[in-house]
Amino acid sequence: MKLTKQITALLLAGALLIGLAACAKNDPAKDAPAQSQSLQAEKNGEVVILFTSDVHCGVERGFGYAGLKQIRDTLEAQGYTTLLVDDGDAIQGESLGTLTKGEAIIDLMNAMGYDVAIPGNHEFDYGAAQFLQLVEKAEYPYISCNLTKDGAPVLEPYVIKEAAGIKIAFVGVTTPETITSSTPTHFQDENGEFVYGFMQDKTGEAVYDAVQTAVDDARAEGADYVYVLGHLGSEASAQPWTYADVIANTNGIDVLLDGHSHDTDQVVMKNKDGKNVVRSACGTKLSCIGYSIISPEEGITETNIWTWTNDISAVELLGIRNEICEKIDAATAALDQQLNQVIGQSSVELTIYDPQEKDSSGNPIRMVRRAETNLGDFCADAVLVQTGADIAVVNGGGIRTNISKGEITYGDIIDVFPFGNQVCILEVTGQQILDALEWGARDIPDESGGFLHVAGMSYEIDISVPSGCLVDEDGMCSGIEGERKVKNAKVGDDPLDPEKTYTLAGTDYVLLLNGGGQTAFDGAKVLQKDIMIDNQALIDYVQKTLNGQIGSAYADPYGQGRIRFTGQAE
């Protein structure tokens, strides 16, 4: 059987029916008549695993949770047995998560009937203690083979689910980047010592061994198939813990369902025994839904994604109404009055995406973590103006979504800066600023959440120079050697003086909490702490400085030329 990658959606009697195309002559999905969702076909013995990743609270985006529910119900009505799993980063990213510390998303995932999930790095953004409370609230298991506290496992490494008589093991693994890409202090005790960890050794062997042990144990327990739920990704900064590293150094995995890097790549690669392993990723914000089909006769027949590329969500365009719609409405109703308050207007779109480049599924390519954008400039300007510092920096990983043309609401601003970090001011040397910029540029031309947008200054990045940044066992910057990628840094029209002292504004995540592994400012003098929440800085900038109007100064999506690139990548 072959399911189409591009889903064909039909609205019939209030239900979303999925177009299924067959390779085999007798495809029960293709031949199934349109029917009420209340009528269940006789089970055909096949299992469809549906998977999501990096939803980031986008429960009404793309297919939406309601559309996903309708897809699952339709497949069940056509005779399939379904399982629903998530690859992490579900509870953070928009105001619904931020204002409830993830609880509203867990409630929705419970209502969706998720069967298993893993923590991504952003599951810890409200603190490790809050995540563990959410684990208790969840009506499905969270698993991870490499999350530890004081060296001991925190969660079960795997779970076996039986569906249509088939035993399917799910092994969870969370990127060790979490120790820095969430807030490092969330994993430390009161003395600043790390008590939580993700097996973040530099070789990757600890993670490979943990995955292999879980796979072997699941096989020994009788699993017919082993799926790894990974929040690993493909980014250079994630090495040696990318999905490719894990597959190449293990055996016994049938399929790796992956998240973290927001890509939609479908890959087949060899494991350490030379056997093929499928890796599938499904993007972000429910722009795609992944599926994997298991036949009792043929085994795993297909793993791929459905893609929704329309700006209007499937739920809105197709008029889907089901119980998930009602639960989302109830969850958002209490927040609507505050979130819908208009704080200004924009005549331009402020973006995190490249306005031209698309991925293989037609989705825009994220630019904010590897290049200047007008939204990056806007955020850095807001922090600079609201603090009066000489220079401001904002990390690209903290800028989460676009600001569209037209009215700007409080909710729009929270969605840009959903973490609630505090703005602060430090007294630093020019050399510390150069070190910070170098660490932020270490993965260019690839992405890094620590990539720094600036205000009050400019700089160049020579992409032909390999990074000389050194990384310790916890993913922190431990020094910089050799030639620098960052060059020609200026404050205004003057060269940045390494010996001079400057006032620097930014969020505590970057300046005080070693966010993204940034250590350049350790020991710097704190001039002001907890000045305001970062999203309030954006609101004040729009209302008090721009008089409620974001205009032509931010018209160029590629920004104002503050960050330039020289050289050619090797």
Secondary structure per residue as TSV (DSSP state, phi and psi in degrees):
chain	resnum	aa	ss	phi	psi
A	1	M	-	360.0	143.8
A	2	K	-	-129.9	118.2
A	3	L	-	-91.2	138.9
A	4	T	-	-68.2	143.7
A	5	K	S	-68.8	-43.2
A	6	Q	S	-91.5	116.1
A	7	I	-	-75.9	138.7
A	8	T	-	-105.3	117.2
A	9	A	E	-105.9	133.8
A	10	L	E	-125.6	137.5
A	11	L	E	-96.8	115.4
A	12	L	E	-139.6	118.1
A	13	A	T	53.6	38.2
A	14	G	T	79.5	6.9
A	15	A	E	-118.9	146.8
A	16	L	E	-88.0	117.8
A	17	L	E	-104.1	141.2
A	18	I	E	-99.2	128.4
A	19	G	-	-75.0	120.8
A	20	L	-	-118.1	125.5
A	21	A	-	-105.4	142.0
A	22	A	-	-111.8	144.1
A	23	C	S	-90.3	-40.0
A	24	A	S	-77.0	159.7
A	25	K	S	-68.2	-39.6
A	26	N	-	-109.7	86.5
A	27	D	-	-97.7	108.5
A	28	P	H	-61.9	-29.1
A	29	A	H	-70.1	-43.0
A	30	K	H	-66.9	-40.1
A	31	D	H	-81.3	-11.6
A	32	A	-	-66.3	131.9
A	33	P	-	-74.8	157.4
A	34	A	-	-60.8	136.5
A	35	Q	-	-151.8	159.9
A	36	S	-	-65.6	144.7
A	37	Q	T	-65.4	-16.5
A	38	S	T	-78.4	-14.0
A	39	L	-	-97.6	126.5
A	40	Q	-	-105.3	127.4
A	41	A	-	-72.3	160.8
A	42	E	-	-63.6	138.0
A	43	K	-	-62.7	136.9
A	44	N	-	-99.3	2.7
A	45	G	S	86.8	-3.4
A	46	E	-	-98.8	148.3
A	47	V	E	-115.7	133.3
A	48	V	E	-114.6	116.6
A	49	I	E	-90.5	117.9
A	50	L	E	-96.7	136.3
A	51	F	E	-136.3	145.3
A	52	T	E	-124.1	162.2
A	53	S	-	-159.3	147.5
A	54	D	-	51.6	44.2
A	55	V	-	-63.9	-34.2
A	56	H	T	47.4	45.8
A	57	C	T	67.7	7.7
A	58	G	-	-80.1	55.8
A	59	V	T	-70.9	-14.1
A	60	E	T	-114.6	10.9
A	61	R	S	-94.7	161.3
A	62	G	T	53.9	-125.6
A	63	F	T	-69.2	-28.8
A	64	G	H	71.6	155.4
A	65	Y	H	-60.1	-36.0
A	66	A	H	-66.4	-38.6
A	67	G	H	-67.3	-39.2
A	68	L	H	-62.4	-41.8
A	69	K	H	-60.2	-42.3
A	70	Q	H	-66.8	-38.6
A	71	I	H	-61.6	-46.6
A	72	R	H	-62.4	-44.2
A	73	D	H	-62.0	-39.3
A	74	T	H	-65.3	-44.2
A	75	L	H	-62.1	-42.3
A	76	E	H	-62.4	-40.5
A	77	A	H	-66.6	-24.1
A	78	Q	T	-90.2	3.3
A	79	G	T	107.1	-1.9
A	80	Y	-	-84.4	151.3
A	81	T	E	-96.1	131.9
A	82	T	E	-118.5	150.6
A	83	L	E	-127.4	145.8
A	84	L	E	-124.4	123.2
A	85	V	E	-131.7	158.8
A	86	D	E	-132.4	139.1
A	87	D	-	-97.9	18.0
A	88	G	S	101.7	167.6
A	89	D	-	60.2	49.4
A	90	A	-	-95.3	-34.1
A	91	I	S	-95.8	-0.4
A	92	Q	-	-131.9	148.8
A	93	G	S	138.2	-25.2
A	94	E	S	-139.2	174.2
A	95	S	H	-61.8	-31.9
A	96	L	H	-60.3	-35.8
A	97	G	H	-80.4	-44.7
A	98	T	H	-58.9	-47.2
A	99	L	T	-78.1	-11.0
A	100	T	T	-118.7	7.6
A	101	K	T	51.5	39.3
A	102	G	T	89.9	-13.2
A	103	E	H	-64.2	-39.1
A	104	A	H	-63.0	-34.8
A	105	I	H	-71.7	-40.1
A	106	I	H	-60.9	-41.8
A	107	D	H	-58.4	-42.5
A	108	L	H	-69.0	-39.0
A	109	M	H	-66.1	-35.3
A	110	N	H	-61.4	-45.5
A	111	A	H	-65.4	-31.5
A	112	M	H	-71.8	-18.6
A	113	G	T	77.4	35.5
A	114	Y	-	-55.4	143.4
A	115	D	-	-95.9	-29.7
A	116	V	E	-165.4	151.5
A	117	A	E	-147.9	162.1
A	118	I	-	-123.2	155.7
A	119	P	-	-79.2	132.9
A	120	G	-	-91.3	-177.8
A	121	N	G	-62.9	-33.9
A	122	H	G	-82.6	-4.6
A	123	E	G	-65.0	-16.1
A	124	F	G	-102.2	7.8
A	125	D	T	-70.0	-17.6
A	126	Y	T	-97.3	9.3
A	127	G	-	104.8	150.1
A	128	A	H	-64.0	-37.7
A	129	A	H	-64.1	-40.9
A	130	Q	H	-65.8	-40.4
A	131	F	H	-59.1	-44.1
A	132	L	H	-65.7	-31.6
A	133	Q	H	-66.0	-38.8
A	134	L	H	-67.6	-33.5
A	135	V	H	-59.2	-41.7
A	136	E	H	-66.3	-33.7
A	137	K	H	-73.9	-30.0
A	138	A	-	-67.2	139.7
A	139	E	S	-94.8	15.4
A	140	Y	S	-135.6	156.2
A	141	P	-	-79.7	141.9
A	142	Y	B	-96.8	134.5
A	143	I	B	-128.8	149.1
A	144	S	-	-166.0	126.7
A	145	C	S	-83.8	-8.9
A	146	N	S	-125.8	10.1
A	147	L	-	-88.1	122.0
A	148	T	E	-129.5	158.0
A	149	K	E	-131.6	124.1
A	150	D	T	51.8	35.4
A	151	G	T	84.2	-6.1
A	152	A	E	-103.0	148.4
A	153	P	E	-61.0	141.7
A	154	V	S	-95.3	-38.5
A	155	L	S	-122.7	164.0
A	156	E	B	-66.0	141.7
A	157	P	S	-75.0	-25.3
A	158	Y	E	-155.4	166.4
A	159	V	E	-142.3	145.4
A	160	I	E	-109.1	126.3
A	161	K	E	-112.2	134.6
A	162	E	E	-101.3	125.3
A	163	A	E	-137.5	126.1
A	164	A	T	52.4	36.1
A	165	G	T	79.1	3.4
A	166	I	E	-102.9	131.3
A	167	K	E	-93.8	115.6
A	168	I	E	-116.7	120.2
A	169	A	E	-93.9	139.2
A	170	F	E	-118.1	122.3
A	171	V	E	-107.4	131.0
A	172	G	E	-101.8	140.0
A	173	V	E	-146.4	131.5
A	174	T	E	-114.2	134.4
A	175	T	-	-55.8	132.6
A	176	P	T	-63.2	-14.6
A	177	E	T	-57.9	-19.7
A	178	T	H	-54.0	-34.2
A	179	I	H	-59.4	-25.6
A	180	T	H	-115.4	-28.7
A	181	S	H	-80.7	-20.7
A	182	S	S	-90.6	-168.7
A	183	T	-	-84.0	118.1
A	184	P	G	-55.7	-36.1
A	185	T	G	-65.5	-19.2
A	186	H	G	-65.9	-17.7
A	187	F	G	-106.9	10.5
A	188	Q	B	-111.9	159.1
A	189	D	-	-88.1	-173.8
A	190	E	T	-65.8	-15.0
A	191	N	T	-96.1	5.0
A	192	G	S	80.9	12.8
A	193	E	-	-93.6	137.8
A	194	F	B	-69.8	124.4
A	195	V	-	-109.9	-29.0
A	196	Y	E	-95.9	150.1
A	197	G	E	-154.1	169.3
A	198	F	-	-131.1	28.3
A	199	M	-	57.7	50.7
A	200	Q	-	-89.9	47.9
A	201	D	-	-74.1	153.8
A	202	K	T	-67.2	-24.5
A	203	T	T	-82.5	-23.2
A	204	G	S	86.4	-7.9
A	205	E	H	-61.7	-35.9
A	206	A	H	-62.9	-42.0
A	207	V	H	-67.9	-45.4
A	208	Y	H	-58.4	-43.2
A	209	D	H	-65.2	-39.5
A	210	A	H	-65.6	-42.4
A	211	V	H	-64.3	-45.5
A	212	Q	H	-62.2	-42.0
A	213	T	H	-62.2	-43.5
A	214	A	H	-64.8	-41.5
A	215	V	H	-62.6	-47.3
A	216	D	H	-62.9	-42.4
A	217	D	H	-64.8	-39.2
A	218	A	H	-65.6	-41.1
A	219	R	H	-61.8	-42.7
A	220	A	H	-64.7	-27.4
A	221	E	T	-82.1	-3.0
A	222	G	T	108.0	12.5
A	223	A	-	-65.3	133.1
A	224	D	S	-80.3	-34.1
A	225	Y	E	-138.4	149.1
A	226	V	E	-123.7	119.0
A	227	Y	E	-107.5	130.0
A	228	V	E	-93.7	125.1
A	229	L	E	-93.2	108.0
A	230	G	E	-114.8	137.1
A	231	H	E	-111.4	77.0
A	232	L	-	-120.7	-51.6
A	233	G	-	79.2	-176.7
A	234	S	S	-121.3	1.0
A	235	E	-	-68.1	145.6
A	236	A	G	-59.0	-33.9
A	237	S	G	-65.5	-19.0
A	238	A	G	-87.3	-6.1
A	239	Q	T	-66.7	141.1
A	240	P	T	-96.4	36.0
A	241	W	S	-119.9	21.8
A	242	T	S	-70.1	168.7
A	243	Y	H	-58.1	-38.3
A	244	A	H	-65.3	-38.9
A	245	D	H	-62.3	-44.0
A	246	V	H	-66.2	-46.3
A	247	I	H	-62.5	-44.9
A	248	A	H	-66.2	-18.4
A	249	N	T	-113.9	17.1
A	250	T	-	-139.3	171.7
A	251	N	-	-140.2	167.6
A	252	G	S	89.7	-4.2
A	253	I	-	-86.2	130.9
A	254	D	S	-86.4	-48.4
A	255	V	E	-141.7	139.7
A	256	L	E	-113.9	114.0
A	257	L	E	-93.9	120.6
A	258	D	E	-122.5	157.0
A	259	G	E	-142.4	-163.4
A	260	H	S	96.4	-48.1
A	261	S	S	-94.4	3.4
A	262	H	-	62.1	20.2
A	263	D	-	-89.8	172.1
A	264	T	-	-124.8	29.8
A	265	D	-	-71.4	135.8
A	266	Q	E	-111.8	116.1
A	267	V	E	-129.0	142.8
A	268	V	E	-120.3	123.2
A	269	M	E	-140.6	166.6
A	270	K	E	-86.1	140.8
A	271	N	-	-85.2	-173.1
A	272	K	T	-68.9	-14.1
A	273	D	T	-97.8	4.9
A	274	G	S	82.5	12.7
A	275	K	-	-96.2	147.2
A	276	N	E	-70.7	136.9
A	277	V	E	-128.5	133.4
A	278	V	E	-87.7	132.9
A	279	R	E	-117.7	127.3
A	280	S	E	-128.9	135.2
A	281	A	E	-128.9	151.0
A	282	C	-	-128.4	33.0
A	283	G	-	68.3	-144.8
A	284	T	S	-144.4	162.0
A	285	K	T	55.2	33.1
A	286	L	T	59.8	25.4
A	287	S	S	-67.5	-22.2
A	288	C	E	-138.3	152.6
A	289	I	E	-124.6	129.0
A	290	G	E	-89.7	154.8
A	291	Y	E	-146.0	149.5
A	292	S	E	-140.2	130.9
A	293	I	E	-110.4	131.6
A	294	I	E	-117.9	124.2
A	295	S	E	-103.8	138.6
A	296	P	T	-63.9	-25.6
A	297	E	T	-91.6	-40.1
A	298	E	T	-105.6	-6.7
A	299	G	E	78.4	-148.2
A	300	I	E	-74.9	112.6
A	301	T	E	-96.6	-27.1
A	302	E	E	-163.0	140.2
A	303	T	E	-135.3	124.1
A	304	N	E	-164.8	-166.5
A	305	I	E	-133.4	151.2
A	306	W	E	-97.4	143.8
A	307	T	E	-123.6	136.2
A	308	W	-	-118.4	108.8
A	309	T	-	-103.3	0.4
A	310	N	-	-72.9	147.1
A	311	D	S	-66.8	-33.9
A	312	I	S	-83.7	135.6
A	313	S	-	-65.7	157.4
A	314	A	H	-61.2	-37.6
A	315	V	H	-62.7	-44.7
A	316	E	H	-72.8	-45.3
A	317	L	H	-66.1	-38.0
A	318	L	H	-95.9	-1.6
A	319	G	T	66.1	34.7
A	320	I	-	-70.5	132.2
A	321	R	-	-135.2	118.7
A	322	N	S	-147.8	-173.3
A	323	E	H	-65.2	-25.5
A	324	I	H	-69.7	-38.8
A	325	C	H	-55.2	-44.5
A	326	E	H	-65.0	-38.8
A	327	K	H	-70.3	-37.3
A	328	I	H	-65.5	-42.6
A	329	D	H	-58.8	-43.2
A	330	A	H	-66.7	-38.5
A	331	A	H	-67.8	-35.0
A	332	T	H	-90.1	-18.8
A	333	A	H	-59.1	-41.3
A	334	A	H	-68.0	-22.7
A	335	L	H	-96.1	-15.1
A	336	D	H	-59.1	-43.0
A	337	Q	H	-59.9	-44.2
A	338	Q	H	-72.4	-44.0
A	339	L	H	-71.1	-28.0
A	340	N	T	-87.9	1.3
A	341	Q	-	-66.2	124.0
A	342	V	E	-79.2	128.6
A	343	I	E	-113.4	-5.7
A	344	G	E	171.9	-171.0
A	345	Q	E	-132.3	153.6
A	346	S	E	-132.3	133.4
A	347	S	S	-91.3	-2.7
A	348	V	S	-134.1	160.6
A	349	E	-	-91.1	127.8
A	350	L	B	-98.0	127.6
A	351	T	-	-127.3	153.9
A	352	I	S	-104.4	-5.5
A	353	Y	E	-108.4	156.6
A	354	D	E	-70.9	128.6
A	355	P	E	-71.2	-11.4
A	356	Q	E	-118.4	-41.2
A	357	E	E	-75.5	135.7
A	358	K	E	-126.3	156.3
A	359	D	-	-87.6	-175.7
A	360	S	T	-65.3	-18.7
A	361	S	T	-98.4	5.7
A	362	G	S	86.0	7.4
A	363	N	-	-89.3	149.0
A	364	P	E	-66.4	149.4
A	365	I	E	-88.9	131.3
A	366	R	E	-69.6	131.3
A	367	M	-	-113.2	-21.8
A	368	V	T	-67.4	-16.5
A	369	R	T	-97.6	6.3
A	370	R	T	-145.3	-2.6
A	371	A	S	-160.6	162.8
A	372	E	-	-68.1	141.1
A	373	T	-	-134.3	163.4
A	374	N	H	-64.8	-30.9
A	375	L	H	-71.4	-37.1
A	376	G	H	-61.0	-43.5
A	377	D	H	-61.1	-45.4
A	378	F	H	-59.8	-45.8
A	379	C	H	-65.1	-43.9
A	380	A	H	-65.0	-40.4
A	381	D	H	-60.5	-42.1
A	382	A	H	-60.3	-45.0
A	383	V	H	-65.7	-40.3
A	384	L	H	-63.4	-49.5
A	385	V	H	-66.8	-40.6
A	386	Q	H	-73.3	-16.5
A	387	T	H	-108.6	-23.5
A	388	G	T	73.4	17.6
A	389	A	-	-73.6	168.4
A	390	D	S	-70.7	-40.2
A	391	I	E	-139.6	148.1
A	392	A	E	-130.5	145.2
A	393	V	E	-129.0	144.6
A	394	V	E	-137.4	129.0
A	395	N	E	-79.2	138.0
A	396	G	G	-60.9	-31.1
A	397	G	G	-67.6	-17.7
A	398	G	G	-88.7	-6.0
A	399	I	-	-100.9	110.5
A	400	R	-	-102.6	-25.0
A	401	T	S	-157.5	166.9
A	402	N	-	-71.9	161.5
A	403	I	B	-111.5	117.5
A	404	S	-	-81.4	164.4
A	405	K	S	-61.5	152.2
A	406	G	E	102.0	-152.5
A	407	E	E	-66.0	141.4
A	408	I	E	-113.9	126.0
A	409	T	E	-105.9	167.5
A	410	Y	H	-57.1	-40.3
A	411	G	H	-63.9	-36.9
A	412	D	H	-59.7	-42.3
A	413	I	H	-68.7	-40.7
A	414	I	H	-61.5	-36.8
A	415	D	H	-66.2	-29.8
A	416	V	H	-70.8	-48.5
A	417	F	S	-119.1	78.1
A	418	P	T	-84.0	-6.5
A	419	F	T	-83.5	-19.0
A	420	G	-	68.6	34.8
A	421	N	-	-72.8	156.3
A	422	Q	B	-96.8	137.7
A	423	V	E	-80.6	138.1
A	424	C	E	-142.9	169.2
A	425	I	E	-129.1	132.4
A	426	L	E	-117.6	158.8
A	427	E	E	-102.4	117.8
A	428	V	E	-134.7	164.2
A	429	T	E	-90.1	160.8
A	430	G	H	-59.2	-34.6
A	431	Q	H	-64.1	-38.7
A	432	Q	H	-63.1	-39.2
A	433	I	H	-64.8	-43.6
A	434	L	H	-61.0	-40.9
A	435	D	H	-64.2	-39.8
A	436	A	H	-66.3	-42.4
A	437	L	H	-64.0	-38.6
A	438	E	H	-63.6	-43.6
A	439	W	H	-63.2	-41.2
A	440	G	H	-65.7	-27.6
A	441	A	T	-96.4	6.4
A	442	R	T	-63.0	-30.0
A	443	D	T	-98.9	-2.4
A	444	I	T	-58.8	134.1
A	445	P	T	-86.7	5.2
A	446	D	S	-82.4	171.5
A	447	E	-	-75.7	153.1
A	448	S	-	-152.4	131.3
A	449	G	T	-64.4	-19.9
A	450	G	T	-87.9	1.8
A	451	F	-	-57.7	132.5
A	452	L	E	-105.4	121.2
A	453	H	E	-84.9	148.6
A	454	V	E	-132.4	156.7
A	455	A	E	-137.2	142.9
A	456	G	S	87.3	-2.0
A	457	M	E	-156.6	175.0
A	458	S	E	-145.2	163.3
A	459	Y	E	-161.2	164.6
A	460	E	E	-114.1	152.0
A	461	I	E	-123.8	119.3
A	462	D	E	-88.4	103.0
A	463	I	T	-74.5	-8.2
A	464	S	T	-81.0	-12.6
A	465	V	S	-91.8	124.0
A	466	P	-	-68.5	150.2
A	467	S	-	-68.0	135.7
A	468	G	-	-103.5	13.2
A	469	C	E	-71.7	133.5
A	470	L	E	-98.7	144.4
A	471	V	E	-125.1	130.5
A	472	D	-	-85.6	-177.0
A	473	E	T	-66.1	-18.2
A	474	D	T	-99.1	9.7
A	475	G	S	81.7	12.1
A	476	M	-	-90.6	150.9
A	477	C	E	-67.3	125.3
A	478	S	E	-115.5	7.9
A	479	G	E	151.0	171.0
A	480	I	E	-137.3	129.3
A	481	E	-	-121.4	153.2
A	482	G	S	74.9	-161.6
A	483	E	S	-66.2	145.6
A	484	R	-	-93.7	144.1
A	485	K	S	-75.2	-36.7
A	486	V	E	-83.0	127.1
A	487	K	E	-140.6	164.3
A	488	N	E	53.1	42.0
A	489	A	E	-74.0	134.7
A	490	K	E	-132.6	147.2
A	491	V	E	-107.9	108.3
A	492	G	T	64.8	-125.7
A	493	D	T	-97.3	-1.5
A	494	D	E	-100.1	141.6
A	495	P	E	-59.2	140.8
A	496	L	-	-66.2	125.2
A	497	D	-	-93.4	115.2
A	498	P	T	-59.7	-26.2
A	499	E	T	-89.8	-14.8
A	500	K	S	-82.0	154.1
A	501	T	E	-98.8	136.4
A	502	Y	E	-129.4	155.4
A	503	T	E	-92.3	130.9
A	504	L	E	-124.2	128.8
A	505	A	E	-110.2	149.9
A	506	G	E	177.8	-167.7
A	507	T	E	-90.4	155.2
A	508	D	H	-61.6	-28.0
A	509	Y	H	-55.0	-45.2
A	510	V	H	-86.1	-45.5
A	511	L	H	-82.1	-30.4
A	512	L	T	-119.9	-26.2
A	513	L	S	-108.4	12.6
A	514	N	-	59.5	28.2
A	515	G	G	-57.3	135.0
A	516	G	G	71.0	12.1
A	517	G	G	84.0	10.3
A	518	Q	-	-72.6	121.5
A	519	T	-	-122.8	4.2
A	520	A	T	-59.9	-26.5
A	521	F	T	-103.2	9.4
A	522	D	T	-57.7	129.5
A	523	G	T	85.1	-3.5
A	524	A	-	-68.6	152.2
A	525	K	E	-72.3	126.2
A	526	V	E	-88.0	115.9
A	527	L	E	-86.4	-42.6
A	528	Q	E	-145.1	134.5
A	529	K	-	-122.6	147.0
A	530	D	-	54.3	50.4
A	531	I	-	-68.0	-47.7
A	532	M	S	-166.8	162.8
A	533	I	B	-70.0	144.0
A	534	D	H	-56.2	-40.4
A	535	N	H	-69.4	-25.4
A	536	Q	H	-68.6	-32.0
A	537	A	H	-62.1	-39.4
A	538	L	H	-65.5	-44.0
A	539	I	H	-61.6	-46.8
A	540	D	H	-64.0	-37.1
A	541	Y	I	-63.8	-44.3
A	542	V	I	-64.2	-47.6
A	543	Q	I	-79.2	-42.0
A	544	K	I	-94.5	-33.1
A	545	T	I	-95.9	-44.4
A	546	L	S	-94.2	4.4
A	547	N	T	52.8	38.2
A	548	G	T	81.0	6.1
A	549	Q	E	-129.4	115.8
A	550	I	E	-90.8	120.6
A	551	G	-	-121.4	-151.0
A	552	S	G	-66.2	-17.7
A	553	A	G	-59.8	-24.5
A	554	Y	G	-111.2	25.1
A	555	A	-	-70.6	-33.1
A	556	D	-	-79.4	117.8
A	557	P	T	-62.1	-21.8
A	558	Y	T	-89.6	7.8
A	559	G	-	86.6	-167.3
A	560	Q	S	-104.5	18.1
A	561	G	S	79.5	27.5
A	562	R	S	-79.8	-27.4
A	563	I	E	-124.0	116.5
A	564	R	E	-116.5	156.2
A	565	F	E	-118.0	137.4
A	566	T	E	-128.6	168.5
A	567	G	S	75.1	-177.9
A	568	Q	-	-132.6	139.8
A	569	A	-	-64.7	141.8
A	570	E	-	-71.3	360.0
